[in-house]
Amino acid sequence: MVQMVAWITSLVFMLLIAAVFLVVAIKSKEKREYEPIVKKWYKARTFYGAILVILIIGVSLYTLRLIPFNQPVYSEGEEPTIVDVEAFQFGWNITETEFKVGEPVEFHVTSQDVNHGFGIYDEDMEIIAQTQAMPDYTNKVYITFDEPGTYEILCLEYCGLAHHQMVAELVVK
Amino acid sequence: MSEMMVRLKSRNNLIVTQMVVTGLTVIVGMIFGIIMLLVQGGMIEAMPATFYQFLTIHGTFMIGAAALAATAIMWYFLSHYVELSKKILKINLVLFIIAAVMVTVGTFSFEYAGAWTFLYPLPALSASAWGTIGALFYLIGMLVMGVGFLLLFIDSGRAIIKKYGSLGKGLGWDVIIGKKAEKDAPPPAVVASTMVTIVNTTALLSGSTVLIMNIINVINPAFTFNPLLAKNLTYAFGHIFANATIYMGVIVVYELLARYTKRPWNSSRVFLVFWTMSTFFTLLVYPHHLLMDSVMPRWMLIMGQVLSYANGLPVLVVTAYGALMIVYKSGIKWDMASGLAYLSMLGWTIGVIPAIVDSAIVVNHVMHNTKWVPGHFHMYMGLGVIAMTFSFMYFLAKNDNGLKETMVDKTAFFMYMFGLIGVSGSFLTSGAISTPRRFATHLPEWMGPAQFGAVAGILVVIAITIFVIHFIRYISVRNKGNIGSDYYDKKLA
C-alpha cells in the first residue's frame, strides 16, 4: 500500500518535471531577449519556491505523525508479546514464531556478528515492516498482524555470501 | 607555441587522461552491472560468490569513476579562476589507478565481496568467504583512493582561500551579507568547488577513519569499536562523497549552458544562499540512511527526513530552474555537449523525487534496502553525473580541436537516455514490489523488471561505448598536434 503510494507519487512528479524539460527544450528554438524572461520567471520562482516549502512542511508534519518507532500498537493495559530476534550469518534465532491476528508484538532485534536487516514480508511478498539487526544494539519493531498466514523474514542488509538465504517464517493464526 | 599554450596543453593532457580512465571504468562497471541483472533475471547463472564480487566491483568502480570524472570537471573549470596544483592532480590520478588495481586484486584474486558500502565488522567477519589479505587489499586500496582525493580537495581549498580570502568568501558569504556587490560574487564554478571542498574533506576524513579502524580490526580482531559509530561514519562518507560528484559535475552545466545560450549564469544572492544551504544539508542529511536504526537519537532521524526534503530545494528552485530559464527561448544550438548537459539536469531533478519520497521514515520502513534505492541513484548518478561527464567529454572534443559529431553520436544520445530511464524505472518498479537490493537470486515474481533492466542496460553500454569512441577519436586527432582553440585558453594566452 505505502509502496504503491510512493511509486505513483514519484511517477506523477517525475513525469511533470520531464514534461517541463520537454516543453522548454521545444521552446528553446525560439530566440527572445533574456531580461524580460528573467524578470517574469524570477517572480514565478518566488511563488513556486513558496509552494514547495509549504508542501515540505505539510508532508513532514503529516508523515512524522506516523513514525513507526512511536506507534502504540496496543491499547493501555494490554501487554505486547515481546519476541527476541538474534540474526547471525546466515540465519535467525527467534524466540517465538507463532502469533494470533490482532496480537500486538514487539520484536527486539540484534545480531550475533555483522549487520543484518530484519524484513517482514506478508504472503504477497510485500514488506510490511523492517529494522536493522546490529551487533551490540537492540532495535525494536512494533507490529500487529491483521491477516492470518505465513509471513517470511528476509535479510535486508548485505551480510555475506549467503545473505539471500537468510530466511525464516512466522505463522499468524 | 607560446609558453602559456604549452602549459595549457599539459593541463588538458592530464584532464584527458583522467577522462579516458573514467570512460573505460564506466564501461567495465556497467558490464558487471548488466551481468548482475541477467543473473537476477534468471537469464544466466552465477555462483553467489561471483555475484557479490561483481556487486563489489560494480559499486566501487562506478562511484570511483563518477568521482574521478567529476573532479576532472571541477579542476578544469576551477583552474580558469584559481591556481591549482597540476602535481596534485597527477598524484590523485596515480593513486586512483593504484587503488583500482588493489581493489580488483582484493576482489577477484582474494575473493573479497563486502561491497563498497560495507558495514563494520563485515570485512573481518566474512563467514570464511574471504580472508585477511583480500580484505586488506580492498580496504587499503580504498584508503589510497581516499588519500588522493583528500589531497586534491586540500589543494582546491588552498587555492580558493588564496584567491578569495576564505572558504566563506568562496561561497559568497560577503555578498550574502551585503558587504560586497552581487556583480563581484565568485562565479558559480568557484561557489560549487568551495562547497564540494568543504563537504568532501569532511566525507573523506570520516571514510578514512572508518577504513583505518576496519583495517586494524581485520589485522587484530581483538581491536573492536562501536558498530553504530562505524555505521554513522560509513554513511557520512558514502552519502556525501556520492552526492558531491553531482555538485562538481554541475559546473559543466553552468559553464556550457551559459556559453551555448550566450546568456549570463551569474551567482546571484539567492543562488549563493541556496549553495550555502546545500553545503549544510549535504553534511547533515546522511542519517536518512539510518532511519531503520531506532537506537539512533530520535532527533537525528527526524532531522534526516526533514533536511532530505529541504535538500531538494536548491536543485528544484535554483539549479534546475536556472537551467530551464537559461535555455528557454534562447535559440540555443543543440549538440552532444549541450544536449547531455541539459539531460543531466533532467536526470538529477527526476532522480531527486524518489529519493525524497524514500526519506520519509514511514516510507523507508517498507522500502529501505529494496531496489527502490538503486532506482533513484541510477537516475541522478547514471542520468545525472554520467551525462555531465560525457557532456564535458564532447565539449572538450569540440572545443579543443573541433571534432565533428555524427548521426551515430546522436543516436547514442537517445539510446543512452531511454536506456537509463529503463534501467532506473526497472529498479524503481522492483522496489515498489519489495524486491530486496543486493540479492544474488530473485523469486520468479521479481525477475521481470531485472530482465527489462538488463536489456535497457545493454542499450546504455552500447551508447556509452559510442561516447567513449568519440573521445578516443578526439585524442588521436589531438595527438597529431591540432589543439588549443579553447575559448578560455585563448583568453588566458
Contacts between the chains, C-beta under 8 A, distances in Angstrom:
chain1	res1	chain2	res2	distance
A	2	B	362	6.8
A	2	B	363	5.9
A	2	B	365	7.6
A	2	B	366	5.1
A	2	B	367	7.6
A	3	B	366	6.0
A	3	B	367	6.4
A	3	B	431	7.5
A	3	B	432	4.9
A	3	B	433	7.3
A	3	B	434	6.6
A	4	B	432	6.8
A	6	B	354	7.6
A	6	B	357	4.9
A	6	B	358	7.1
A	6	B	363	5.2
A	6	B	367	6.4
A	6	B	372	7.6
A	6	B	432	7.0
A	7	B	428	6.9
A	7	B	429	7.7
A	7	B	432	4.0
A	9	B	357	6.0
A	10	B	353	5.1
A	10	B	354	4.4
A	10	B	357	5.1
A	10	B	428	7.0
A	13	B	350	8.0
A	13	B	353	4.7
A	14	B	350	4.3
A	14	B	353	5.2
A	14	B	354	7.6
A	17	B	320	7.9
A	17	B	346	7.2
A	17	B	349	5.3
A	17	B	350	5.2
A	17	B	353	7.2
A	18	B	346	6.5
A	18	B	350	6.3
A	20	B	324	6.7
A	21	B	324	7.1
A	21	B	342	7.5
A	21	B	345	7.5
A	21	B	346	4.6
A	21	B	349	7.8
A	24	B	324	4.8
A	24	B	327	5.6
A	24	B	328	5.1
A	25	B	327	7.1
A	25	B	342	6.9
A	27	B	328	5.7
A	27	B	329	5.5
A	28	B	327	4.9
A	28	B	328	6.6
A	28	B	329	6.9
A	28	B	330	5.7
A	28	B	331	7.3
A	28	B	332	5.0
A	28	B	334	7.6
A	29	B	331	6.9
A	30	B	329	4.5
A	30	B	331	6.7
A	31	B	329	6.4
A	31	B	330	6.7
A	31	B	331	3.1
A	32	B	329	4.1
A	32	B	330	8.0
A	34	B	263	4.8
A	34	B	264	7.9
A	34	B	326	8.0
A	34	B	330	7.5
A	37	B	325	6.5
A	37	B	328	6.1
A	37	B	329	6.4
A	38	B	325	6.9
A	41	B	321	7.8
A	41	B	325	5.1
A	41	B	328	7.5
A	45	B	317	6.5
A	45	B	321	5.9
A	48	B	317	7.0
A	48	B	321	7.6
A	49	B	313	7.3
A	49	B	317	4.6
A	52	B	312	7.8
A	52	B	313	6.2
A	52	B	316	6.3
A	52	B	317	6.5
A	53	B	313	7.4
A	56	B	306	7.8
A	56	B	309	4.5
A	56	B	310	6.3
A	56	B	312	7.9
A	56	B	313	7.5
A	59	B	309	7.0
A	59	B	360	7.3
A	60	B	305	6.9
A	60	B	306	5.2
A	60	B	309	6.2
A	63	B	305	7.4
A	63	B	360	4.4
A	63	B	361	6.9
A	63	B	362	5.1
A	63	B	363	7.5
A	64	B	302	6.3
A	64	B	305	7.0
A	64	B	306	7.9
A	64	B	361	7.2
A	66	B	361	7.9
A	66	B	362	4.4
A	67	B	301	8.0
A	67	B	302	7.9
A	67	B	361	5.2
A	67	B	362	6.8
A	68	B	361	6.8
A	68	B	362	6.6
A	68	B	365	4.7
A	69	B	294	4.4
A	69	B	298	7.5
A	89	B	125	7.2
A	89	B	127	4.3
A	90	B	127	6.9
A	113	B	121	7.5
A	113	B	125	5.2
A	113	B	127	8.0
A	114	B	119	7.0
A	114	B	121	5.9
A	114	B	122	4.8
A	114	B	125	5.2
A	115	B	119	4.3
A	115	B	122	7.1
A	115	B	227	6.9
A	115	B	231	7.2
A	117	B	292	7.2
A	117	B	368	7.7
A	117	B	369	5.5
A	119	B	369	7.6
A	119	B	436	7.1
A	121	B	434	6.6
A	125	B	433	7.7
A	125	B	434	6.1
A	125	B	443	6.6
A	125	B	445	6.6
A	126	B	366	7.8
A	126	B	433	7.4
A	126	B	434	4.9
A	127	B	366	4.6
A	127	B	367	7.4
A	127	B	370	6.9
A	127	B	434	4.5
A	128	B	366	6.6
A	129	B	365	6.3
A	129	B	366	7.1
A	130	B	292	5.9
A	130	B	365	6.5
A	130	B	366	7.1
A	130	B	368	6.3
A	130	B	369	7.6
A	131	B	292	5.3
A	131	B	293	7.5
A	131	B	294	6.4
A	132	B	290	7.9
A	132	B	292	4.9
A	132	B	293	4.9
A	134	B	227	5.4
A	134	B	228	6.7
A	134	B	231	7.3
A	134	B	293	6.7
A	134	B	295	7.6
A	135	B	121	7.3
A	135	B	227	5.2
A	136	B	226	7.1
A	136	B	227	5.6
A	136	B	228	7.6
A	137	B	227	6.9
A	137	B	228	5.9
A	137	B	293	7.5
A	137	B	295	4.7
A	138	B	295	7.1
A	139	B	292	7.4
A	139	B	293	5.8
A	139	B	294	4.8
A	139	B	295	5.7
A	140	B	294	5.6
A	141	B	294	7.6
A	154	B	436	6.1
A	155	B	436	7.9
A	156	B	368	7.0
A	156	B	369	4.2
A	156	B	370	7.7
A	156	B	436	5.6
A	157	B	119	7.1
A	157	B	369	6.2
A	158	B	52	7.8
A	158	B	55	7.9
A	158	B	115	5.6
A	158	B	117	7.8
A	158	B	122	7.9
A	158	B	438	4.3
A	159	B	122	6.8
A	160	B	113	8.0
A	160	B	122	7.0
A	160	B	125	7.9
A	160	B	126	5.9
A	160	B	127	4.9
A	160	B	129	5.8
A	161	B	48	5.1
A	161	B	49	5.4
A	161	B	52	5.9
A	161	B	113	6.6
A	161	B	126	7.8
A	161	B	127	7.0
A	161	B	129	4.6
A	161	B	440	8.0
A	162	B	48	6.9
A	162	B	127	7.3
A	163	B	52	7.8
A	163	B	438	7.0
A	163	B	439	7.3
A	163	B	440	7.6
A	164	B	48	7.0
A	164	B	436	7.7
A	164	B	439	4.5
A	164	B	440	5.1
A	164	B	441	5.4
